[in-house]
Structures are given as C-alpha cells and as structure tokens.
Amino acid sequence: MTSELTGKLAEIAAEFAEVAASDRLQLLLEFSQSLPVLPERYADHPELLEAVPECQSPIFLITEVNDGIVNLFFSAPAEAPTTRGFASILHEALDGQSVEDVLDVPEDTALRLSLTDQVSPLRLNGMSGMLARIQRQVREKI
C-alpha cells in the first residue's frame, strides 16, 4: 500500500483542501448528488450487496473485477447525504481503475479529505469501512 493519494483521489483531496473549511460540507453534499443509480442487476437483487456497518446510515456496496479493472456499485439512501457523498467520492475516484490502483489506496484516505473538523470521526470511519470492503472484495475476486 502506498502512502500517497494518487490519480483522481488526489485531485478530489486537493479540491477539498482548496475550498474554505466552511464550504467543505457543501462540496461533500455536491458529491452526494452524483452517486450513480444501481444497475437493474443489483437494484433487483439487493441481497448481492454487502452492508457497511461502520456507516451510521444504511449503505451497501459491491465490486466487480473484469480484466483487471474494478467497477463499484453503491446503494445509499438520499436522506443520508454525508454517507452518499463519501460513497460518491470513492466511486468517482476508483470506478474503472486497475486492481493495483484500488488496492494501493491508503486506508487512512478519509482523514486526508480535510473534513476532520466538519465531519464526526464516526462518519469518517464509515468511509474507511467502505474502502476496506472494496479492497477486500477486490482481493477475493482476483
């Protein structure tokens, strides 16, 4: 595992660091609005998705690995924008990336988004729980 954020995840972390602290929650909420809808194959079979119990709100995810490329799918309620925001960040940064790039993401990524003063440690732990499940699922599928 590397110690630096790279690629799109580094860009997103820089984006959070560059906005005023008072605007970071708004940026997280904007991310929450871009989380893609589940494809029918998962929307019709939610039992295929794994729960993330570290999150304060119900969120479920599943990964697919095809030819060394990872795709991510999340189910998070609209009334949980913080959780959806974290899921959307992970989706935007990691969906379509290589197995190696996904497995190299540092486990403390949530703490590098400049949100520690705006979001509770429990919520940041939820994002870390999502990342841990993504990486475990990817390892199981390669």
C-alpha positions as CSV (number, residue, x, y, z in Angstrom):
1,M,0.0,0.0,0.0
2,T,1.4,3.4,-0.9
3,S,1.4,6.3,1.5
4,E,0.3,9.0,-1.1
5,L,-3.0,9.6,-2.7
6,T,-2.8,9.3,-6.5
7,G,-4.9,10.0,-9.5
8,K,-8.5,11.1,-9.2
9,L,-8.4,10.6,-5.4
10,A,-5.5,13.0,-5.1
11,E,-7.4,15.5,-7.2
12,I,-10.5,15.2,-5.0
13,A,-8.5,15.6,-1.8
14,A,-6.8,18.7,-3.3
15,E,-10.2,20.0,-4.2
16,F,-11.4,19.7,-0.6
17,A,-8.2,21.3,0.7
18,E,-8.5,24.3,-1.6
19,V,-12.0,25.3,-0.6
20,A,-12.7,27.2,2.5
21,A,-13.4,25.0,5.5
22,S,-16.9,26.4,5.7
23,D,-17.6,25.2,2.1
24,R,-16.3,21.6,2.5
25,L,-19.6,20.2,3.7
26,Q,-21.3,21.8,0.7
27,L,-18.7,20.1,-1.6
28,L,-19.4,16.8,0.1
29,L,-23.2,17.3,-0.5
30,E,-22.5,18.1,-4.1
31,F,-20.7,14.8,-4.4
32,S,-23.7,13.0,-2.8
33,Q,-25.8,14.1,-5.8
34,S,-23.6,12.4,-8.3
35,L,-23.7,8.9,-7.0
36,P,-24.9,6.7,-9.9
37,V,-28.1,4.7,-9.6
38,L,-27.6,1.0,-9.1
39,P,-28.0,-1.0,-12.4
40,E,-31.0,-3.3,-12.5
41,R,-29.0,-6.4,-11.9
42,Y,-28.3,-5.1,-8.4
43,A,-31.3,-3.0,-7.8
44,D,-33.5,-6.1,-8.3
45,H,-31.2,-8.2,-6.1
46,P,-30.0,-6.1,-3.1
47,E,-29.0,-9.3,-1.3
48,L,-26.0,-9.4,-3.5
49,L,-24.6,-6.2,-2.0
50,E,-22.6,-6.1,1.2
51,A,-23.6,-3.9,4.1
52,V,-21.1,-1.4,5.6
53,P,-21.9,-1.5,9.3
54,E,-19.3,1.2,10.2
55,C,-21.6,3.7,8.5
56,Q,-24.2,5.5,10.6
57,S,-26.6,5.2,7.6
58,P,-27.5,2.1,5.7
59,I,-25.2,1.7,2.8
60,F,-24.4,-1.3,0.7
61,L,-21.8,-2.0,-2.0
62,I,-20.4,-4.5,-4.4
63,T,-17.4,-4.6,-6.6
64,E,-16.8,-6.2,-10.0
65,V,-13.4,-7.1,-11.4
66,N,-13.2,-7.7,-15.1
67,D,-9.8,-7.9,-17.0
68,G,-8.0,-6.2,-14.1
69,I,-10.5,-3.3,-13.9
70,V,-12.6,-2.6,-10.9
71,N,-16.2,-1.3,-11.0
72,L,-18.0,-0.1,-7.9
73,F,-21.7,-0.1,-7.2
74,F,-23.3,1.6,-4.1
75,S,-26.8,1.7,-2.6
76,A,-27.2,4.7,-0.2
77,P,-30.4,6.5,0.8
78,A,-30.9,10.0,-0.5
79,E,-31.6,11.1,3.1
80,A,-28.1,10.2,4.1
81,P,-26.1,12.8,2.1
82,T,-22.9,12.5,4.0
83,T,-22.7,8.8,3.5
84,R,-23.7,9.2,-0.1
85,G,-21.0,11.9,-0.5
86,F,-18.3,9.5,0.7
87,A,-19.6,6.7,-1.5
88,S,-19.6,9.1,-4.5
89,I,-16.1,10.2,-3.8
90,L,-14.9,6.5,-3.8
91,H,-17.0,5.8,-6.9
92,E,-15.6,8.8,-8.8
93,A,-12.0,8.1,-7.8
94,L,-11.9,4.3,-8.1
95,D,-14.5,3.1,-10.5
96,G,-12.8,2.0,-13.7
97,Q,-9.4,1.9,-12.1
98,S,-7.0,-1.1,-12.1
99,V,-6.9,-3.7,-9.3
100,E,-3.4,-2.4,-8.4
101,D,-4.6,1.2,-8.1
102,V,-7.6,0.3,-5.9
103,L,-5.5,-1.9,-3.6
104,D,-2.9,0.8,-3.3
105,V,-5.3,3.3,-1.8
106,P,-4.2,4.2,1.7
107,E,-6.5,3.0,4.4
108,D,-6.5,6.5,6.0
109,T,-7.8,8.2,2.9
110,A,-10.9,9.5,4.7
111,L,-8.6,11.5,7.0
112,R,-6.9,13.2,4.0
113,L,-10.0,14.9,2.7
114,S,-9.7,18.0,5.0
115,L,-13.0,17.1,6.6
116,T,-11.9,16.2,10.1
117,D,-13.2,19.5,11.5
118,Q,-16.5,19.3,9.7
119,V,-17.5,15.6,9.9
120,S,-17.5,13.3,13.0
121,P,-14.9,10.6,13.4
122,L,-17.8,8.1,13.2
123,R,-18.7,9.3,9.7
124,L,-15.1,9.2,8.6
125,N,-14.8,5.7,10.0
126,G,-17.8,4.8,7.7
127,M,-15.8,5.9,4.6
128,S,-12.9,3.8,5.8
129,G,-15.2,0.9,6.2
130,M,-16.4,1.3,2.6
131,L,-12.8,1.4,1.4
132,A,-11.8,-1.7,3.4
133,R,-14.8,-3.7,2.0
134,I,-14.0,-2.6,-1.5
135,Q,-10.3,-3.7,-1.2
136,R,-11.3,-7.0,0.5
137,Q,-13.9,-7.8,-2.3
138,V,-11.3,-6.9,-5.0
139,R,-8.7,-9.2,-3.4
140,E,-11.3,-12.0,-3.3
141,K,-12.1,-11.6,-7.0
142,I,-8.6,-11.6,-8.4
